Amino acid sequence: MPVTQPTQEQQLLDKLRPSRIVLPVLLGLSVVGFMFWRSYKPGDLAPLANASPLWLLVTLLVLVARDAGYVYRIRHISERVLSWRASLDVIMIWEFSSCILPSAVGGTSVAPFLLNKEGITLGKSLAYVMVTALLDNLYYVVMVPLVVWLAHEGLYPDENLNSGFMTTLKVAFGLSYVMVTAYSVLMLYALFINPLSVKRVLVRLFSLRILRRWRPKAYQHANEMVWASTQIRGNGAGYWLRAVLSTVFVWTARYLVIGCLIAAFVPTTPSEFTMMFARNITYKVILLVAITPGGAGIAEGAFPTFFGKFIGTPTMTNFIVLLYRIVTYYLYLVLGAVFLPRWITRVFGRRPEPGSLGL
């Protein structure tokens, strides 16, 4: 009998089935549990009794503002084709996919399909996702020199790492910045100036023997850039200004969460708060190269190295990393499992069969 090829819908459901939650939850909680077991001493959690209600409220507001900013941004970038409800669904499932897929893949691989199923043409869906990716990269490109200037050597956790690993981290950080900058420049040129020339360069580059195995993907990506360029040209200055400002808003809020959480339990000076914001930039480099879903286990394990000096005891540090991952990671695993079946019902007009979602 001929083998039936899975449809796009089936492929999406396979990528996003809620049963994929199990592995990252087990990885993350196992690492935190081990850290608690190794470090706990009676009285270590005494600072919890003196938690600042104001900073806890600020943390909650920052989290809500971040998600509201993401919803606004995708609705604006999609030229308001998406309703507010559709924008919320897309963002929740996008975040969910980022949590259950390796960081290198992330939710960007799923996003065009989500937008396409919301009634946006495939060309425009790809264009809108590329715009968000470009703006996210440009935020990183602009912020890194700023935080380097603000934090200087304090950008790196040299108090907790040996010199060899410290050098490796600095090299990785530098390389990631160069690569993101180069890719951002390439995308800017391809989307706004000459996409066909970029396509020709990519095809020739990946025709080299050493890169030939990735030629089909490079060719596909080059075509997507050409399609995206035709879709987004002609948008006025107001469109780009709002897109840029909303990107600055959501990413700044994202990087503020750790500092707000720490300040809620530990007295924090303005300079320490600034240092925590800066270190979050280097912390994210570790997560970018993580091979586990959403960086599970790796994010928890690396957290004390980057932020432990601002907190105090290892046990309090472990508590804050657990709380941090609950509000920025585990929460979206739960929300995604709730939003995904509702989205499928609304978009495809039927409820998914229990087996198709891996339940």
Summary of the structure (lengths in Angstrom):
residues: 359
radius of gyration: 21.5
end to end distance: 28.4
largest distance: 69.1
contacts: 1099
relative contact order: 0.16
helix: 80%
strand: 1%
